[in-house]
Amino acid sequence: MAYKITDACVSCGSCAENCPVEAISEGEDKYVINPDICVDCGSCAENCPVEAIEEG
């Protein structure tokens, strides 16, 4: 199951920088994860400074 970014996101971009498959992009008010590309590695969640990413 793909990870998802919650409203706690502060749009720092740390998750996108650490995504090995480039599944994360900047959305209107927060970063978003494309579930069709996400490989469930957890790298984004491990590198989020505000813990705004959870397994979906």
Predicted model as a PDB file, atoms N, CA, C, CB and O in Angstrom, pLDDT in the B-factor column:
MODEL        1                                                                  
ATOM      1  N   MET A   1       0.843  -1.182   0.000  1.00 76.00           N  
ATOM      2  CA  MET A   1       0.000   0.000   0.000  1.00 76.00           C  
ATOM      3  C   MET A   1       0.886   1.242   0.000  1.00 76.00           C  
ATOM      4  CB  MET A   1      -0.958   0.000   1.220  1.00 76.00           C  
ATOM      5  O   MET A   1       1.847   1.318   0.765  1.00 76.00           O  
ATOM      6  N   ALA A   2       0.577   2.180  -0.825  1.00 88.00           N  
ATOM      7  CA  ALA A   2       1.377   3.389  -0.966  1.00 88.00           C  
ATOM      8  C   ALA A   2       1.309   4.271   0.277  1.00 88.00           C  
ATOM      9  CB  ALA A   2       0.918   4.173  -2.177  1.00 88.00           C  
ATOM     10  O   ALA A   2       0.345   4.231   1.041  1.00 88.00           O  
ATOM     11  N   TYR A   3       2.340   5.052   0.454  1.00 96.00           N  
ATOM     12  CA  TYR A   3       2.355   6.019   1.542  1.00 96.00           C  
ATOM     13  C   TYR A   3       1.531   7.228   1.143  1.00 96.00           C  
ATOM     14  CB  TYR A   3       3.801   6.434   1.899  1.00 96.00           C  
ATOM     15  O   TYR A   3       1.272   7.449  -0.040  1.00 96.00           O  
ATOM     16  N   LYS A   4       1.116   8.017   2.139  1.00 95.00           N  
ATOM     17  CA  LYS A   4       0.388   9.245   1.833  1.00 95.00           C  
ATOM     18  C   LYS A   4       0.910  10.366   2.723  1.00 95.00           C  
ATOM     19  CB  LYS A   4      -1.145   9.052   2.028  1.00 95.00           C  
ATOM     20  O   LYS A   4       1.405  10.121   3.824  1.00 95.00           O  
ATOM     21  N   ILE A   5       0.797  11.584   2.240  1.00 98.00           N  
ATOM     22  CA  ILE A   5       1.275  12.757   2.956  1.00 98.00           C  
ATOM     23  C   ILE A   5       0.071  13.449   3.584  1.00 98.00           C  
ATOM     24  CB  ILE A   5       2.057  13.727   2.008  1.00 98.00           C  
ATOM     25  O   ILE A   5      -0.905  13.758   2.900  1.00 98.00           O  
ATOM     26  N   THR A   6       0.147  13.687   4.881  1.00 97.00           N  
ATOM     27  CA  THR A   6      -0.969  14.297   5.608  1.00 97.00           C  
ATOM     28  C   THR A   6      -0.906  15.819   5.535  1.00 97.00           C  
ATOM     29  CB  THR A   6      -0.968  13.842   7.073  1.00 97.00           C  
ATOM     30  O   THR A   6       0.030  16.387   4.973  1.00 97.00           O  
ATOM     31  N   ASP A   7      -1.901  16.460   6.105  1.00 97.00           N  
ATOM     32  CA  ASP A   7      -1.955  17.923   6.128  1.00 97.00           C  
ATOM     33  C   ASP A   7      -0.877  18.552   7.009  1.00 97.00           C  
ATOM     34  CB  ASP A   7      -3.310  18.372   6.603  1.00 97.00           C  
ATOM     35  O   ASP A   7      -0.727  19.774   7.023  1.00 97.00           O  
ATOM     36  N   ALA A   8      -0.137  17.741   7.735  1.00 98.00           N  
ATOM     37  CA  ALA A   8       0.958  18.255   8.560  1.00 98.00           C  
ATOM     38  C   ALA A   8       2.169  18.651   7.712  1.00 98.00           C  
ATOM     39  CB  ALA A   8       1.369  17.208   9.598  1.00 98.00           C  
ATOM     40  O   ALA A   8       3.128  19.227   8.226  1.00 98.00           O  
ATOM     41  N   CYS A   9       2.125  18.345   6.426  1.00 98.00           N  
ATOM     42  CA  CYS A   9       3.222  18.652   5.502  1.00 98.00           C  
ATOM     43  C   CYS A   9       3.509  20.154   5.484  1.00 98.00           C  
ATOM     44  CB  CYS A   9       2.884  18.156   4.078  1.00 98.00           C  
ATOM     45  O   CYS A   9       2.597  20.976   5.395  1.00 98.00           O  
ATOM     46  N   VAL A  10       4.803  20.495   5.570  1.00 97.00           N  
ATOM     47  CA  VAL A  10       5.232  21.897   5.536  1.00 97.00           C  
ATOM     48  C   VAL A  10       5.911  22.240   4.202  1.00 97.00           C  
ATOM     49  CB  VAL A  10       6.192  22.189   6.708  1.00 97.00           C  
ATOM     50  O   VAL A  10       6.539  23.291   4.073  1.00 97.00           O  
ATOM     51  N   SER A  11       5.780  21.357   3.225  1.00 97.00           N  
ATOM     52  CA  SER A  11       6.313  21.555   1.874  1.00 97.00           C  
ATOM     53  C   SER A  11       7.806  21.841   1.835  1.00 97.00           C  
ATOM     54  CB  SER A  11       5.587  22.677   1.210  1.00 97.00           C  
ATOM     55  O   SER A  11       8.256  22.716   1.095  1.00 97.00           O  
ATOM     56  N   CYS A  12       8.568  21.111   2.626  1.00 97.00           N  
ATOM     57  CA  CYS A  12      10.017  21.316   2.651  1.00 97.00           C  
ATOM     58  C   CYS A  12      10.712  20.614   1.487  1.00 97.00           C  
ATOM     59  CB  CYS A  12      10.593  20.819   3.971  1.00 97.00           C  
ATOM     60  O   CYS A  12      11.807  21.013   1.090  1.00 97.00           O  
ATOM     61  N   GLY A  13      10.083  19.562   0.932  1.00 97.00           N  
ATOM     62  CA  GLY A  13      10.649  18.851  -0.200  1.00 97.00           C  
ATOM     63  C   GLY A  13      11.587  17.714   0.149  1.00 97.00           C  
ATOM     64  O   GLY A  13      12.108  17.047  -0.745  1.00 97.00           O  
ATOM     65  N   SER A  14      11.808  17.484   1.420  1.00 97.00           N  
ATOM     66  CA  SER A  14      12.712  16.418   1.846  1.00 97.00           C  
ATOM     67  C   SER A  14      12.255  15.060   1.335  1.00 97.00           C  
ATOM     68  CB  SER A  14      12.819  16.391   3.363  1.00 97.00           C  
ATOM     69  O   SER A  14      13.087  14.235   0.957  1.00 97.00           O  
ATOM     70  N   CYS A  15      10.977  14.816   1.318  1.00 98.00           N  
ATOM     71  CA  CYS A  15      10.454  13.532   0.856  1.00 98.00           C  
ATOM     72  C   CYS A  15      10.749  13.321  -0.625  1.00 98.00           C  
ATOM     73  CB  CYS A  15       8.945  13.447   1.109  1.00 98.00           C  
ATOM     74  O   CYS A  15      11.185  12.243  -1.028  1.00 98.00           O  
ATOM     75  N   ALA A  16      10.515  14.340  -1.423  1.00 98.00           N  
ATOM     76  CA  ALA A  16      10.740  14.230  -2.868  1.00 98.00           C  
ATOM     77  C   ALA A  16      12.214  14.001  -3.176  1.00 98.00           C  
ATOM     78  CB  ALA A  16      10.245  15.492  -3.587  1.00 98.00           C  
ATOM     79  O   ALA A  16      12.549  13.234  -4.078  1.00 98.00           O  
ATOM     80  N   GLU A  17      13.085  14.655  -2.440  1.00 97.00           N  
ATOM     81  CA  GLU A  17      14.529  14.506  -2.647  1.00 97.00           C  
ATOM     82  C   GLU A  17      14.991  13.083  -2.356  1.00 97.00           C  
ATOM     83  CB  GLU A  17      15.297  15.491  -1.765  1.00 97.00           C  
ATOM     84  O   GLU A  17      15.964  12.617  -2.948  1.00 97.00           O  
ATOM     85  N   ASN A  18      14.309  12.394  -1.456  1.00 97.00           N  
ATOM     86  CA  ASN A  18      14.731  11.065  -1.031  1.00 97.00           C  
ATOM     87  C   ASN A  18      13.954   9.923  -1.671  1.00 97.00           C  
ATOM     88  CB  ASN A  18      14.611  10.962   0.438  1.00 97.00           C  
ATOM     89  O   ASN A  18      14.214   8.760  -1.362  1.00 97.00           O  
ATOM     90  N   CYS A  19      13.019  10.222  -2.547  1.00 98.00           N  
ATOM     91  CA  CYS A  19      12.223   9.175  -3.197  1.00 98.00           C  
ATOM     92  C   CYS A  19      13.028   8.580  -4.356  1.00 98.00           C  
ATOM     93  CB  CYS A  19      10.855   9.745  -3.706  1.00 98.00           C  
ATOM     94  O   CYS A  19      13.375   9.293  -5.298  1.00 98.00           O  
ATOM     95  N   PRO A  20      13.328   7.271  -4.291  1.00 98.00           N  
ATOM     96  CA  PRO A  20      14.147   6.646  -5.334  1.00 98.00           C  
ATOM     97  C   PRO A  20      13.448   6.475  -6.681  1.00 98.00           C  
ATOM     98  CB  PRO A  20      14.603   5.315  -4.862  1.00 98.00           C  
ATOM     99  O   PRO A  20      14.112   6.258  -7.695  1.00 98.00           O  
ATOM    100  N   VAL A  21      12.114   6.569  -6.704  1.00 98.00           N  
ATOM    101  CA  VAL A  21      11.377   6.371  -7.955  1.00 98.00           C  
ATOM    102  C   VAL A  21      10.654   7.640  -8.422  1.00 98.00           C  
ATOM    103  CB  VAL A  21      10.370   5.246  -7.784  1.00 98.00           C  
ATOM    104  O   VAL A  21       9.848   7.594  -9.351  1.00 98.00           O  
ATOM    105  N   GLU A  22      10.941   8.750  -7.785  1.00 97.00           N  
ATOM    106  CA  GLU A  22      10.359  10.048  -8.144  1.00 97.00           C  
ATOM    107  C   GLU A  22       8.831  10.017  -8.167  1.00 97.00           C  
ATOM    108  CB  GLU A  22      10.878  10.489  -9.501  1.00 97.00           C  
ATOM    109  O   GLU A  22       8.202  10.530  -9.092  1.00 97.00           O  
ATOM    110  N   ALA A  23       8.244   9.408  -7.132  1.00 97.00           N  
ATOM    111  CA  ALA A  23       6.790   9.307  -7.035  1.00 97.00           C  
ATOM    112  C   ALA A  23       6.165  10.517  -6.341  1.00 97.00           C  
ATOM    113  CB  ALA A  23       6.411   8.043  -6.293  1.00 97.00           C  
ATOM    114  O   ALA A  23       4.941  10.622  -6.263  1.00 97.00           O  
ATOM    115  N   ILE A  24       7.004  11.436  -5.835  1.00 98.00           N  
ATOM    116  CA  ILE A  24       6.501  12.559  -5.055  1.00 98.00           C  
ATOM    117  C   ILE A  24       6.683  13.867  -5.816  1.00 98.00           C  
ATOM    118  CB  ILE A  24       7.209  12.629  -3.697  1.00 98.00           C  
ATOM    119  O   ILE A  24       7.750  14.142  -6.364  1.00 98.00           O  
ATOM    120  N   SER A  25       5.624  14.664  -5.837  1.00 98.00           N  
ATOM    121  CA  SER A  25       5.682  15.953  -6.511  1.00 98.00           C  
ATOM    122  C   SER A  25       4.993  17.010  -5.654  1.00 98.00           C  
ATOM    123  CB  SER A  25       5.029  15.873  -7.911  1.00 98.00           C  
ATOM    124  O   SER A  25       4.245  16.694  -4.728  1.00 98.00           O  
ATOM    125  N   GLU A  26       5.259  18.256  -5.982  1.00 96.00           N  
ATOM    126  CA  GLU A  26       4.680  19.358  -5.224  1.00 96.00           C  
ATOM    127  C   GLU A  26       3.241  19.582  -5.665  1.00 96.00           C  
ATOM    128  CB  GLU A  26       5.512  20.648  -5.403  1.00 96.00           C  
ATOM    129  O   GLU A  26       2.966  19.781  -6.848  1.00 96.00           O  
ATOM    130  N   GLY A  27       2.325  19.548  -4.700  1.00 95.00           N  
ATOM    131  CA  GLY A  27       0.921  19.796  -4.980  1.00 95.00           C  
ATOM    132  C   GLY A  27       0.578  21.244  -4.687  1.00 95.00           C  
ATOM    133  O   GLY A  27       1.472  22.072  -4.516  1.00 95.00           O  
ATOM    134  N   GLU A  28      -0.711  21.557  -4.629  1.00 93.00           N  
ATOM    135  CA  GLU A  28      -1.141  22.934  -4.383  1.00 93.00           C  
ATOM    136  C   GLU A  28      -0.764  23.428  -2.996  1.00 93.00           C  
ATOM    137  CB  GLU A  28      -2.630  23.048  -4.568  1.00 93.00           C  
ATOM    138  O   GLU A  28      -0.229  24.527  -2.851  1.00 93.00           O  
ATOM    139  N   ASP A  29      -1.042  22.616  -1.967  1.00 94.00           N  
ATOM    140  CA  ASP A  29      -0.772  23.060  -0.601  1.00 94.00           C  
ATOM    141  C   ASP A  29       0.158  22.132   0.173  1.00 94.00           C  
ATOM    142  CB  ASP A  29      -2.061  23.197   0.143  1.00 94.00           C  
ATOM    143  O   ASP A  29       0.518  22.421   1.314  1.00 94.00           O  
ATOM    144  N   LYS A  30       0.545  21.020  -0.444  1.00 97.00           N  
ATOM    145  CA  LYS A  30       1.475  20.068   0.169  1.00 97.00           C  
ATOM    146  C   LYS A  30       2.012  19.158  -0.917  1.00 97.00           C  
ATOM    147  CB  LYS A  30       0.786  19.238   1.300  1.00 97.00           C  
ATOM    148  O   LYS A  30       1.495  19.151  -2.034  1.00 97.00           O  
ATOM    149  N   TYR A  31       3.037  18.396  -0.602  1.00 98.00           N  
ATOM    150  CA  TYR A  31       3.556  17.419  -1.554  1.00 98.00           C  
ATOM    151  C   TYR A  31       2.590  16.238  -1.634  1.00 98.00           C  
ATOM    152  CB  TYR A  31       4.982  16.942  -1.143  1.00 98.00           C  
ATOM    153  O   TYR A  31       1.870  15.949  -0.677  1.00 98.00           O  
ATOM    154  N   VAL A  32       2.579  15.563  -2.772  1.00 97.00           N  
ATOM    155  CA  VAL A  32       1.685  14.423  -2.972  1.00 97.00           C  
ATOM    156  C   VAL A  32       2.473  13.232  -3.513  1.00 97.00           C  
ATOM    157  CB  VAL A  32       0.531  14.792  -3.936  1.00 97.00           C  
ATOM    158  O   VAL A  32       3.478  13.402  -4.203  1.00 97.00           O  
ATOM    159  N   ILE A  33       2.007  12.036  -3.194  1.00 97.00           N  
ATOM    160  CA  ILE A  33       2.642  10.804  -3.642  1.00 97.00           C  
ATOM    161  C   ILE A  33       1.738  10.133  -4.663  1.00 97.00           C  
ATOM    162  CB  ILE A  33       2.932   9.852  -2.447  1.00 97.00           C  
ATOM    163  O   ILE A  33       0.551   9.925  -4.412  1.00 97.00           O  
ATOM    164  N   ASN A  34       2.303   9.797  -5.815  1.00 97.00           N  
ATOM    165  CA  ASN A  34       1.553   9.085  -6.841  1.00 97.00           C  
ATOM    166  C   ASN A  34       1.546   7.600  -6.452  1.00 97.00           C  
ATOM    167  CB  ASN A  34       2.178   9.310  -8.280  1.00 97.00           C  
ATOM    168  O   ASN A  34       2.591   6.951  -6.497  1.00 97.00           O  
ATOM    169  N   PRO A  35       0.386   7.059  -6.074  1.00 95.00           N  
ATOM    170  CA  PRO A  35       0.333   5.660  -5.609  1.00 95.00           C  
ATOM    171  C   PRO A  35       0.668   4.648  -6.697  1.00 95.00           C  
ATOM    172  CB  PRO A  35      -1.039   5.356  -5.061  1.00 95.00           C  
ATOM    173  O   PRO A  35       1.025   3.512  -6.385  1.00 95.00           O  
ATOM    174  N   ASP A  36       0.560   5.032  -7.956  1.00 95.00           N  
ATOM    175  CA  ASP A  36       0.874   4.121  -9.049  1.00 95.00           C  
ATOM    176  C   ASP A  36       2.382   3.950  -9.242  1.00 95.00           C  
ATOM    177  CB  ASP A  36       0.244   4.622 -10.333  1.00 95.00           C  
ATOM    178  O   ASP A  36       2.829   2.978  -9.850  1.00 95.00           O  
ATOM    179  N   ILE A  37       3.158   4.900  -8.720  1.00 96.00           N  
ATOM    180  CA  ILE A  37       4.613   4.848  -8.861  1.00 96.00           C  
ATOM    181  C   ILE A  37       5.287   4.414  -7.558  1.00 96.00           C  
ATOM    182  CB  ILE A  37       5.149   6.214  -9.297  1.00 96.00           C  
ATOM    183  O   ILE A  37       6.344   3.784  -7.590  1.00 96.00           O  
ATOM    184  N   CYS A  38       4.692   4.742  -6.427  1.00 96.00           N  
ATOM    185  CA  CYS A  38       5.256   4.433  -5.109  1.00 96.00           C  
ATOM    186  C   CYS A  38       5.557   2.943  -4.967  1.00 96.00           C  
ATOM    187  CB  CYS A  38       4.295   4.878  -4.001  1.00 96.00           C  
ATOM    188  O   CYS A  38       4.724   2.099  -5.299  1.00 96.00           O  
ATOM    189  N   VAL A  39       6.760   2.625  -4.468  1.00 96.00           N  
ATOM    190  CA  VAL A  39       7.170   1.230  -4.277  1.00 96.00           C  
ATOM    191  C   VAL A  39       7.180   0.838  -2.792  1.00 96.00           C  
ATOM    192  CB  VAL A  39       8.561   1.003  -4.888  1.00 96.00           C  
ATOM    193  O   VAL A  39       7.731  -0.200  -2.426  1.00 96.00           O  
ATOM    194  N   ASP A  40       6.583   1.657  -1.957  1.00 96.00           N  
ATOM    195  CA  ASP A  40       6.436   1.370  -0.524  1.00 96.00           C  
ATOM    196  C   ASP A  40       7.762   1.152   0.204  1.00 96.00           C  
ATOM    197  CB  ASP A  40       5.574   0.156  -0.344  1.00 96.00           C  
ATOM    198  O   ASP A  40       7.845   0.309   1.097  1.00 96.00           O  
ATOM    199  N   CYS A  41       8.785   1.895  -0.165  1.00 97.00           N  
ATOM    200  CA  CYS A  41      10.093   1.695   0.465  1.00 97.00           C  
ATOM    201  C   CYS A  41      10.200   2.386   1.826  1.00 97.00           C  
ATOM    202  CB  CYS A  41      11.191   2.207  -0.451  1.00 97.00           C  
ATOM    203  O   CYS A  41      10.997   1.974   2.669  1.00 97.00           O  
ATOM    204  N   GLY A  42       9.393   3.442   2.044  1.00 97.00           N  
ATOM    205  CA  GLY A  42       9.409   4.138   3.322  1.00 97.00           C  
ATOM    206  C   GLY A  42      10.457   5.217   3.453  1.00 97.00           C  
ATOM    207  O   GLY A  42      10.561   5.849   4.504  1.00 97.00           O  
ATOM    208  N   SER A  43      11.233   5.441   2.419  1.00 97.00           N  
ATOM    209  CA  SER A  43      12.286   6.454   2.461  1.00 97.00           C  
ATOM    210  C   SER A  43      11.717   7.843   2.743  1.00 97.00           C  
ATOM    211  CB  SER A  43      13.061   6.466   1.145  1.00 97.00           C  
ATOM    212  O   SER A  43      12.322   8.624   3.477  1.00 97.00           O  
ATOM    213  N   CYS A  44      10.581   8.146   2.174  1.00 98.00           N  
ATOM    214  CA  CYS A  44       9.963   9.460   2.377  1.00 98.00           C  
ATOM    215  C   CYS A  44       9.601   9.671   3.843  1.00 98.00           C  
ATOM    216  CB  CYS A  44       8.710   9.607   1.498  1.00 98.00           C  
ATOM    217  O   CYS A  44       9.888  10.724   4.414  1.00 98.00           O  
ATOM    218  N   ALA A  45       8.970   8.667   4.450  1.00 97.00           N  
ATOM    219  CA  ALA A  45       8.555   8.766   5.853  1.00 97.00           C  
ATOM    220  C   ALA A  45       9.757   8.878   6.783  1.00 97.00           C  
ATOM    221  CB  ALA A  45       7.708   7.554   6.244  1.00 97.00           C  
ATOM    222  O   ALA A  45       9.726   9.620   7.765  1.00 97.00           O  
ATOM    223  N   GLU A  46      10.813   8.138   6.467  1.00 97.00           N  
ATOM    224  CA  GLU A  46      12.025   8.173   7.293  1.00 97.00           C  
ATOM    225  C   GLU A  46      12.700   9.543   7.266  1.00 97.00           C  
ATOM    226  CB  GLU A  46      13.008   7.108   6.825  1.00 97.00           C  
ATOM    227  O   GLU A  46      13.357   9.926   8.234  1.00 97.00           O  
ATOM    228  N   ASN A  47      12.548  10.278   6.175  1.00 97.00           N  
ATOM    229  CA  ASN A  47      13.240  11.550   6.013  1.00 97.00           C  
ATOM    230  C   ASN A  47      12.361  12.772   6.247  1.00 97.00           C  
ATOM    231  CB  ASN A  47      13.820  11.624   4.650  1.00 97.00           C  
ATOM    232  O   ASN A  47      12.839  13.900   6.121  1.00 97.00           O  
ATOM    233  N   CYS A  48      11.102  12.580   6.581  1.00 98.00           N  
ATOM    234  CA  CYS A  48      10.200  13.713   6.830  1.00 98.00           C  
ATOM    235  C   CYS A  48      10.465  14.303   8.227  1.00 98.00           C  
ATOM    236  CB  CYS A  48       8.708  13.266   6.700  1.00 98.00           C  
ATOM    237  O   CYS A  48      10.306  13.611   9.233  1.00 98.00           O  
ATOM    238  N   PRO A  49      10.868  15.576   8.284  1.00 98.00           N  
ATOM    239  CA  PRO A  49      11.207  16.185   9.586  1.00 98.00           C  
ATOM    240  C   PRO A  49       9.993  16.451  10.478  1.00 98.00           C  
ATOM    241  CB  PRO A  49      11.941  17.485   9.361  1.00 98.00           C  
ATOM    242  O   PRO A  49      10.155  16.643  11.683  1.00 98.00           O  
ATOM    243  N   VAL A  50       8.789  16.467   9.919  1.00 98.00           N  
ATOM    244  CA  VAL A  50       7.593  16.732  10.723  1.00 98.00           C  
ATOM    245  C   VAL A  50       6.679  15.506  10.833  1.00 98.00           C  
ATOM    246  CB  VAL A  50       6.816  17.897  10.124  1.00 98.00           C  
ATOM    247  O   VAL A  50       5.553  15.609  11.320  1.00 98.00           O  
ATOM    248  N   GLU A  51       7.168  14.348  10.379  1.00 97.00           N  
ATOM    249  CA  GLU A  51       6.413  13.092  10.439  1.00 97.00           C  
ATOM    250  C   GLU A  51       5.025  13.211   9.818  1.00 97.00           C  
ATOM    251  CB  GLU A  51       6.283  12.636  11.877  1.00 97.00           C  
ATOM    252  O   GLU A  51       4.032  12.770  10.395  1.00 97.00           O  
ATOM    253  N   ALA A  52       4.975  13.819   8.624  1.00 98.00           N  
ATOM    254  CA  ALA A  52       3.714  14.043   7.945  1.00 98.00           C  
ATOM    255  C   ALA A  52       3.367  12.949   6.935  1.00 98.00           C  
ATOM    256  CB  ALA A  52       3.750  15.366   7.258  1.00 98.00           C  
ATOM    257  O   ALA A  52       2.401  13.081   6.183  1.00 98.00           O  
ATOM    258  N   ILE A  53       4.154  11.871   6.915  1.00 98.00           N  
ATOM    259  CA  ILE A  53       3.914  10.811   5.949  1.00 98.00           C  
ATOM    260  C   ILE A  53       3.590   9.522   6.690  1.00 98.00           C  
ATOM    261  CB  ILE A  53       5.136  10.620   5.018  1.00 98.00           C  
ATOM    262  O   ILE A  53       4.292   9.112   7.614  1.00 98.00           O  
ATOM    263  N   GLU A  54       2.500   8.900   6.251  1.00 96.00           N  
ATOM    264  CA  GLU A  54       2.081   7.652   6.897  1.00 96.00           C  
ATOM    265  C   GLU A  54       1.748   6.615   5.847  1.00 96.00           C  
ATOM    266  CB  GLU A  54       0.870   7.885   7.820  1.00 96.00           C  
ATOM    267  O   GLU A  54       1.447   6.941   4.698  1.00 96.00           O  
ATOM    268  N   GLU A  55       1.806   5.366   6.259  1.00 92.00           N  
ATOM    269  CA  GLU A  55       1.451   4.290   5.345  1.00 92.00           C  
ATOM    270  C   GLU A  55      -0.039   4.347   5.109  1.00 92.00           C  
ATOM    271  CB  GLU A  55       1.876   2.904   5.899  1.00 92.00           C  
ATOM    272  O   GLU A  55      -0.817   4.420   6.060  1.00 92.00           O  
ATOM    273  N   GLY A  56      -0.446   4.314   3.853  1.00 83.00           N  
ATOM    274  CA  GLY A  56      -1.831   4.507   3.513  1.00 83.00           C  
ATOM    275  C   GLY A  56      -2.560   3.259   3.292  1.00 83.00           C  
ATOM    276  O   GLY A  56      -3.754   3.286   2.995  1.00 83.00           O  
TER     277      GLY A  56                                                      
ENDMDL                                                                          
END                                                                             
